[in-house]
């Protein structure tokens, strides 16, 4: 049974006649009538009986009118599954993440996803959090991973990862050693911080504000890698994710400066568009992220 003919049949039934169905389908009345005759030929029995100027359904026509919507829905579901399968085989998944996410939060998941979906090409842009928002809103990336706090009315943003940012300086810094220092003592020295206006800088500034401190900012940069080298060179103390400096502290290239009265905690979150459906690859990747890092309360 030709399902296009079935669609024409349902249009005639729903619109109450051939003329209205033809208008709805953007076809001529003779073309619609020809399709009905072809469908009746295929099923081998009349579907309509004429009552004066009106068409009435036969018993067979009533059965088809009742069952046809489910038949067409099954066809649509099958087509969607086939398209999903095809998309999984040739898909490109575009992500936008901050550097820290792609350096130490997501790499294992990138590898796991490549095993799970070897035919999906991952295209990852590493940018600042504000740019992550822009890329997801602008549909240039399906999924973003960014530093919080962040919000946009078009995005659903879920916190999934929390980490500590630590103070580090050159190994020969005057405050280097095991003793913890008040935050005010550290802030008396030049600092190398994330750029003003960034999400992570907002986290740092909130802690300084809570202690009534105006930090001496010697330099600002969006690159944590640059911060490490600037700290090593003695430009100033930097406040950076612990995971990024763990090896440097262990190798005595940097000294961790502990604070006695403050902690810097940062959350990372996933961002997706509220109204745009994710691709099959996008759904699979996001599910993988949320299995490893369940959304935080």
C-alpha positions in Angstrom: 0.0 0.0 0.0 1.4 3.4 -1.1 1.5 5.6 2.0 1.4 8.8 0.0 -2.0 7.6 -1.4 -3.1 6.9 2.2 -2.1 10.5 3.2 -4.3 11.8 0.3 -7.2 9.6 1.5 -6.9 10.9 5.1 -6.8 14.5 3.7 -10.1 13.9 1.9 -11.6 12.4 5.1 -10.4 15.1 7.4 -11.2 18.0 5.0 -14.6 16.6 4.1 -14.2 16.3 0.4 -12.0 16.2 -2.7 -12.0 19.9 -3.4 -10.9 21.0 0.1 -8.3 18.2 0.2 -6.9 19.3 -3.1 -6.6 22.9 -1.8 -4.9 21.7 1.3 -2.5 19.4 -0.6 -1.8 22.0 -3.3 -3.0 19.6 -6.0 -5.8 19.7 -8.6 -9.0 17.9 -7.9 -8.5 15.4 -10.8 -5.1 14.5 -9.3 -6.6 13.8 -5.9 -9.4 11.8 -7.5 -6.9 9.8 -9.4 -5.0 9.0 -6.2 -8.2 7.8 -4.5 -8.9 5.5 -7.5 -5.4 4.1 -7.3 -5.6 3.5 -3.6 -9.0 1.7 -4.0 -7.3 -0.4 -6.7 -4.5 -1.4 -4.4 -6.8 -2.4 -1.5 -9.2 -4.1 -3.8 -12.4 -2.6 -2.5 -14.2 0.8 -2.7 -13.4 3.2 0.2 -16.1 5.8 -0.6 -19.7 5.6 -1.7 -21.5 8.7 -3.2 -24.6 9.9 -1.4 -26.0 12.6 -3.6 -23.2 15.2 -3.9 -21.4 13.9 -0.8 -18.8 11.1 -0.4 -19.4 8.7 2.5 -17.0 6.1 3.8 -17.7 2.5 3.1 -17.1 0.0 5.9 -13.6 -0.7 4.5 -13.0 3.1 4.3 -13.9 3.5 7.9 -11.4 0.8 8.9 -8.7 2.5 6.9 -9.5 5.9 8.3 -9.2 4.5 11.8 -6.0 2.6 11.3 -4.1 4.9 8.8 -2.9 7.5 11.4 -1.1 4.7 13.3 0.4 3.4 10.1 1.7 6.8 9.1 3.1 7.4 12.7 4.9 4.0 12.5 6.4 5.1 9.2 7.6 8.4 10.6 9.1 6.7 13.7 10.9 4.2 11.4 12.2 7.0 9.2 13.5 8.9 12.3 15.3 5.8 13.6 16.9 5.2 10.2 18.0 8.8 10.0 19.4 8.7 13.5 21.4 5.6 12.6 22.7 7.3 9.5 23.5 10.5 11.4 25.5 8.5 14.0 27.6 7.2 11.2 28.6 10.5 9.6 28.0 13.0 12.4 30.2 15.9 13.5 29.7 17.0 17.1 30.7 20.6 17.8 31.6 21.4 21.4 32.8 24.6 23.0 34.7 24.4 26.3 37.0 26.4 28.5 40.6 25.3 28.5 40.5 23.7 31.9 37.6 21.5 30.9 39.4 20.1 27.8 42.7 19.8 29.7 41.6 17.7 32.7 37.8 17.3 33.0 36.8 15.9 29.6 39.8 14.1 28.0 38.8 10.7 29.4 35.3 11.3 28.1 36.6 12.3 24.7 38.3 8.9 24.6 35.3 7.0 25.8 33.1 8.7 23.3 35.4 7.9 20.5 35.2 4.2 21.4 31.4 4.4 21.7 30.9 6.4 18.5 34.0 5.9 16.3 32.4 7.5 13.3 31.5 10.8 15.0 34.1 13.5 14.5 34.5 15.7 17.6 35.2 19.4 16.8 36.2 21.2 20.0 36.7 24.9 20.3 38.6 26.0 23.4 37.5 29.5 24.4 36.5 31.7 27.3 33.2 31.1 29.1 31.5 34.1 27.6 32.4 32.8 24.1 31.1 29.3 25.1 27.7 31.0 25.7 27.8 32.8 22.4 28.7 29.7 20.4 25.9 27.6 21.9 23.3 30.4 21.6 24.4 31.0 18.0 24.2 27.3 17.2 27.9 27.1 16.3 28.3 24.5 19.1 25.7 21.9 20.4 27.2 21.6 23.9 29.3 23.9 26.0 31.3 23.4 29.1 32.0 26.6 31.0 32.9 28.2 34.3 30.0 29.3 36.5 28.3 31.5 37.4 26.7 31.9 34.0 23.2 32.3 32.7 21.3 33.0 29.5 17.6 32.7 28.9 18.1 30.5 25.8 20.3 28.0 27.6 19.9 25.3 30.1 23.0 25.4 32.2 23.7 22.6 34.8 26.6 22.6 37.3 28.4 19.3 37.0 32.0 19.7 38.5 33.4 21.6 41.4 37.1 22.3 42.0 39.4 24.3 44.2 41.5 27.1 42.8 44.8 27.4 44.7 47.3 30.2 45.2 50.8 29.5 43.7 53.9 31.5 43.3 57.5 31.1 42.4 59.4 28.7 44.5 61.5 31.5 46.0 58.5 33.7 46.9 58.7 35.3 50.4 55.5 33.5 51.5 56.6 30.1 50.2 56.5 27.4 52.9 54.0 25.2 54.7 52.4 27.8 57.0 49.0 29.1 56.0 48.6 32.8 55.6 45.5 35.1 55.9 44.2 36.1 52.5 45.0 39.7 53.2 48.7 38.8 53.5 48.7 37.1 50.1 46.8 40.0 48.5 49.4 42.4 49.7 51.6 41.0 46.9 51.1 41.4 43.2 48.6 39.0 41.7 48.2 37.5 38.2 44.5 36.8 37.8 41.9 35.8 35.2 40.7 38.6 33.0 38.2 41.0 34.6 34.7 40.2 33.4 35.4 36.5 33.1 33.2 34.0 35.1 36.2 32.7 37.1 37.3 36.2 37.9 33.8 36.8 39.3 34.4 33.9 41.7 37.7 35.3 42.8 36.4 38.8 43.2 33.5 37.6 45.3 36.0 36.0 47.8 38.1 39.2 48.0 35.0 41.3 48.4 33.8 39.1 51.3 37.1 39.8 53.1 37.0 43.5 52.2 40.1 43.2 50.1 41.0 45.1 46.9 43.7 42.9 45.3 46.9 44.3 43.7 46.4 42.9 40.2 49.7 43.1 38.3 48.5 41.2 35.2 45.4 39.7 33.8 45.2 36.9 31.3 42.7 34.3 30.0 45.3 31.6 29.9 46.0 29.5 33.0 49.0 28.1 31.2 50.4 31.6 30.9 49.6 32.3 34.6 51.8 29.3 35.6 54.8 30.7 33.7 54.2 34.2 34.9 54.1 32.9 38.5 57.3 30.9 37.9 59.0 34.1 36.6 58.1 35.9 39.8 55.6 38.3 38.2 53.0 37.6 40.9 50.9 35.1 42.8 48.3 33.4 40.6 45.0 31.6 41.6 44.5 28.7 39.4 42.8 25.2 39.3 44.8 22.8 41.5 44.8 20.1 38.8 46.8 22.4 36.5 49.6 23.0 38.9 49.8 19.8 40.8 52.9 18.5 38.9 54.6 21.9 39.0 54.2 22.1 42.8 55.5 18.5 43.2 58.5 19.3 41.0 59.2 22.5 43.0 58.7 24.7 40.0 55.9 26.5 41.9 55.1 26.8 45.5 51.6 26.5 46.8 50.6 29.3 49.2 47.9 28.1 51.6 45.3 30.5 53.0 44.1 30.2 56.6 40.8 32.0 56.2 39.5 31.6 52.6 38.9 29.1 49.9 38.4 29.6 46.2 35.8 27.1 44.8 34.7 27.1 41.2 32.0 25.1 39.4 31.9 24.1 35.8 28.7 23.4 34.0 27.2 22.0 30.8 25.2 24.3 28.5 22.7 23.3 25.8 20.1 25.3 23.9 16.6 25.0 25.5 14.6 24.7 22.3 17.0 23.2 19.8 17.1 19.4 20.0 20.5 17.8 20.3 21.7 15.5 17.5 22.0 11.8 18.3 25.7 12.3 18.8 25.0 15.3 21.1 22.6 13.3 23.2 25.0 10.5 23.6 27.9 12.7 24.6 25.9 14.7 27.1 24.6 11.5 28.6 28.2 10.4 29.0 29.2 13.6 30.7 26.3 13.5 33.1 27.0 9.8 34.0 30.6 10.7 34.9 29.6 14.1 36.5 26.0 14.0 37.7 24.5 17.5 37.9 25.2 19.1 41.3 22.5 20.3 43.6 
